[in-house]
Amino acid sequence: MKYLLTLTFLLSSIVAFAQDDMSIPLIEVEGYSERKMAPDQAVFTIVLEEKSMKVSEAVDILNQKTKNLANGLKKNKIKDYQLIADSYSVDLNRIYRSGQSRDSGYVARQTLRIVTGSKNEDLQKIVETIQNSGDMSFNLHFQISEETRNSLENALLTEALKDSESKAQLIATTLGIRSIRVHRVTLEQSSPPQIKMRVASMMSDASPEMMIAPDDQKITKRVLVKYTY
């Protein structure tokens, strides 16, 4: 009964909230701000997988690959990086043939990440270390670090709010509205930046070198502001 009363109250509040907006003269505008900047992080995502008839064997081989990678990074004196272990799972290795399924041992999976600076001079050495550490696949992408994004949060929000105020004031002036005031502000979720990367290989007599040129990325902020007059 208490739950029903609470639900009824919430529904009534939502309806009243919507009706309130309909009865008030409003100017509704979107404020927008944007910054373009070069990515400051390089992230190698490494996928390990091992199949075996015994769980212990699959796990042991997987752990050995991880140790090989960690030791290789230390041996090659890679600078300023983090080796992070993410998801880990062991599942039945189920095989489907001719509409029939059968279990054939187990498959262990592990995802690792190597996070470093986008301008780290050891990017090529990291690639070589991964390739020499065992049978593992990887991909590389560039991103703007969370620390950098957080440091820009207040500046972007301020710019977006000023943008909305400028638009609303222009509308009011054009329509002959003497004064406006803020009625409601809604922050929109910012979408993650699109990751673009140009990768080219240059062959030499010594070893293949990778020239990587990440594109600038956008950090945006949107606000929806309703002004009443």
C-alpha positions as CSV (number, residue, x, y, z in Angstrom):
1,M,0.0,0.0,0.0
2,K,2.9,2.3,0.9
3,Y,4.6,1.5,-2.5
4,L,1.3,2.3,-4.3
5,L,0.9,5.7,-2.6
6,T,4.5,6.6,-3.4
7,L,4.1,5.6,-7.1
8,T,0.9,7.6,-7.3
9,F,2.6,10.6,-5.8
10,L,5.5,10.4,-8.3
11,L,3.2,10.1,-11.2
12,S,1.2,13.1,-10.0
13,S,4.4,15.1,-9.6
14,I,5.5,14.2,-13.2
15,V,2.2,15.3,-14.6
16,A,2.2,18.5,-12.7
17,F,5.8,19.2,-13.7
18,A,4.9,18.8,-17.4
19,Q,1.8,21.0,-17.1
20,D,3.8,23.7,-15.3
21,D,6.1,23.9,-18.3
22,M,3.1,24.1,-20.7
23,S,1.6,27.0,-18.8
24,I,4.8,29.2,-18.6
25,P,6.1,31.2,-21.6
26,L,9.5,29.7,-22.3
27,I,12.5,30.2,-24.6
28,E,14.3,26.9,-24.9
29,V,17.9,26.9,-26.2
30,E,20.8,24.5,-26.4
31,G,24.2,25.7,-25.2
32,Y,27.3,24.1,-26.8
33,S,31.0,24.1,-26.2
34,E,33.9,22.3,-27.8
35,R,37.6,21.8,-27.5
36,K,39.9,20.1,-29.9
37,M,43.0,18.5,-28.6
38,A,45.6,15.9,-29.2
39,P,45.1,12.6,-27.4
40,D,47.5,12.2,-24.4
41,Q,47.1,8.5,-23.8
42,A,48.0,5.4,-25.8
43,V,46.2,2.2,-24.9
44,F,47.2,-1.3,-26.0
45,T,44.4,-3.8,-25.5
46,I,45.7,-7.3,-25.5
47,V,43.5,-10.4,-25.7
48,L,44.9,-13.7,-24.4
49,E,43.2,-17.1,-25.0
50,E,44.2,-20.6,-24.2
51,K,42.5,-23.9,-24.7
52,S,43.2,-27.1,-22.8
53,M,41.5,-30.3,-21.6
54,K,42.1,-29.3,-18.0
55,V,41.2,-26.0,-16.3
56,S,44.5,-25.8,-14.4
57,E,46.5,-26.2,-17.6
58,A,44.6,-23.5,-19.4
59,V,45.0,-21.1,-16.5
60,D,48.7,-21.9,-16.0
61,I,49.5,-21.2,-19.7
62,L,47.5,-18.0,-19.6
63,N,49.3,-16.8,-16.5
64,Q,52.6,-17.6,-18.0
65,K,51.8,-15.4,-21.0
66,T,50.9,-12.6,-18.7
67,K,54.2,-13.1,-16.8
68,N,56.2,-13.2,-20.1
69,L,54.6,-9.9,-21.1
70,A,55.3,-8.2,-17.7
71,N,58.9,-9.5,-17.7
72,G,59.4,-8.4,-21.3
73,L,58.3,-4.9,-20.6
74,K,60.7,-4.7,-17.7
75,K,63.6,-6.3,-19.6
76,N,63.1,-3.8,-22.5
77,K,63.1,-1.0,-20.0
78,I,59.8,0.4,-21.2
79,K,59.2,3.8,-19.5
80,D,56.1,5.3,-17.9
81,Y,53.4,2.6,-18.4
82,Q,50.7,0.7,-16.5
83,L,50.0,-3.0,-17.1
84,I,46.3,-3.5,-16.1
85,A,44.5,-6.9,-16.0
86,D,40.8,-6.6,-16.9
87,S,38.3,-9.3,-17.5
88,Y,39.2,-13.0,-16.8
89,S,37.1,-16.0,-17.5
90,V,37.2,-19.8,-17.9
91,D,34.5,-21.5,-19.9
92,L,33.7,-24.8,-21.4
93,N,35.1,-25.2,-24.9
94,R,31.9,-26.1,-26.7
95,I,32.2,-27.2,-30.3
96,Y,29.3,-27.3,-32.8
97,R,29.4,-29.6,-35.8
98,S,26.6,-30.8,-38.0
99,G,24.0,-29.4,-35.6
100,Q,25.5,-31.3,-32.7
101,S,27.5,-29.9,-29.8
102,R,30.1,-31.4,-27.6
103,D,32.5,-30.2,-24.9
104,S,36.2,-30.4,-25.6
105,G,38.0,-29.1,-22.6
106,Y,38.1,-25.5,-21.5
107,V,39.1,-22.1,-22.8
108,A,40.6,-19.4,-20.5
109,R,40.5,-15.8,-21.6
110,Q,42.2,-12.7,-20.2
111,T,42.2,-9.1,-21.3
112,L,45.2,-6.9,-20.5
113,R,45.8,-3.2,-21.1
114,I,49.1,-1.3,-21.4
115,V,48.4,2.4,-20.8
116,T,51.1,5.0,-21.5
117,G,51.5,8.5,-22.8
118,S,50.7,9.1,-26.5
119,K,54.1,10.6,-27.0
120,N,56.0,7.8,-25.3
121,E,59.1,7.1,-27.4
122,D,58.8,3.4,-26.5
123,L,55.5,2.7,-28.4
124,Q,57.4,0.7,-31.0
125,K,59.2,-1.2,-28.3
126,I,55.9,-2.1,-26.6
127,V,54.6,-3.5,-29.9
128,E,57.7,-5.6,-30.3
129,T,57.5,-6.8,-26.7
130,I,53.9,-7.9,-27.2
131,Q,54.8,-9.8,-30.3
132,N,57.7,-11.6,-28.6
133,S,55.7,-12.5,-25.5
134,G,53.7,-15.3,-27.0
135,D,50.6,-15.9,-29.1
136,M,48.4,-12.9,-28.4
137,S,46.5,-10.4,-30.4
138,F,46.3,-6.7,-29.6
139,N,45.0,-3.3,-30.9
140,L,46.2,0.2,-30.2
141,H,44.0,3.3,-29.8
142,F,44.6,6.8,-28.6
143,Q,42.4,8.7,-26.2
144,I,42.1,11.8,-24.0
145,S,42.8,10.8,-20.4
146,E,40.1,11.1,-17.8
147,E,42.3,13.5,-15.8
148,T,42.5,15.8,-18.8
149,R,38.8,15.6,-19.4
150,N,38.0,16.4,-15.8
151,S,40.3,19.4,-15.8
152,L,38.3,20.9,-18.7
153,E,34.9,20.1,-17.3
154,N,34.2,23.4,-15.6
155,A,35.6,25.5,-18.5
156,L,33.4,23.6,-21.0
157,L,30.3,23.9,-18.8
158,T,30.9,27.6,-18.4
159,E,31.2,28.1,-22.1
160,A,28.1,26.1,-22.9
161,L,26.0,28.1,-20.4
162,K,27.3,31.4,-21.8
163,D,26.4,30.1,-25.3
164,S,22.9,29.3,-24.2
165,E,22.5,32.7,-22.6
166,S,23.8,34.5,-25.7
167,K,21.3,32.6,-27.9
168,A,18.4,33.2,-25.5
169,Q,19.2,36.9,-25.3
170,L,19.3,37.2,-29.0
171,I,15.9,35.6,-29.4
172,A,14.5,37.9,-26.7
173,T,15.9,41.1,-28.2
174,T,14.7,40.2,-31.7
175,L,11.2,39.4,-30.4
176,G,11.0,42.5,-28.2
177,I,11.0,40.6,-24.9
178,R,12.3,42.9,-22.2
179,S,13.8,40.5,-19.7
180,I,14.3,36.8,-19.3
181,R,15.4,34.6,-16.4
182,V,16.5,31.0,-16.1
183,H,13.7,28.5,-15.5
184,R,15.5,25.1,-15.8
185,V,18.9,23.8,-16.8
186,T,19.5,20.2,-18.0
187,L,23.0,18.8,-18.6
188,E,23.2,16.4,-21.5
189,Q,25.5,13.4,-21.4
190,S,28.7,14.1,-23.4
191,S,29.4,11.4,-26.0
192,P,32.9,9.9,-25.9
193,P,35.3,11.4,-28.6
194,Q,35.6,9.5,-31.9
195,I,38.9,7.8,-32.0
196,K,40.8,8.2,-35.3
197,M,44.3,7.1,-35.9
198,R,46.6,7.1,-38.9
199,V,49.1,4.3,-38.8
200,A,51.8,3.8,-41.4
201,S,54.7,1.3,-41.5
202,M,58.2,2.1,-42.7
203,M,60.5,-0.7,-43.5
204,S,64.2,-0.4,-42.8
205,D,67.2,-2.8,-42.9
206,A,67.1,-3.2,-39.1
207,S,63.4,-3.6,-38.2
208,P,60.0,-2.4,-39.2
209,E,59.1,0.9,-37.6
210,M,55.7,2.2,-37.0
211,M,54.8,5.8,-37.6
212,I,51.7,6.7,-35.7
213,A,49.8,10.0,-36.1
214,P,46.6,10.2,-34.0
215,D,44.1,12.8,-35.0
216,D,42.9,15.5,-32.7
217,Q,39.8,14.6,-30.7
218,K,36.8,16.7,-29.6
219,I,35.6,17.2,-26.1
220,T,32.1,18.6,-26.0
221,K,29.5,19.8,-23.5
222,R,25.8,20.4,-24.1
223,V,23.2,22.0,-21.9
224,L,19.5,22.5,-22.4
225,V,18.3,25.8,-20.8
226,K,14.8,27.0,-20.5
227,Y,14.3,30.7,-19.9
228,T,11.0,32.3,-18.8
229,Y,9.8,35.8,-19.6
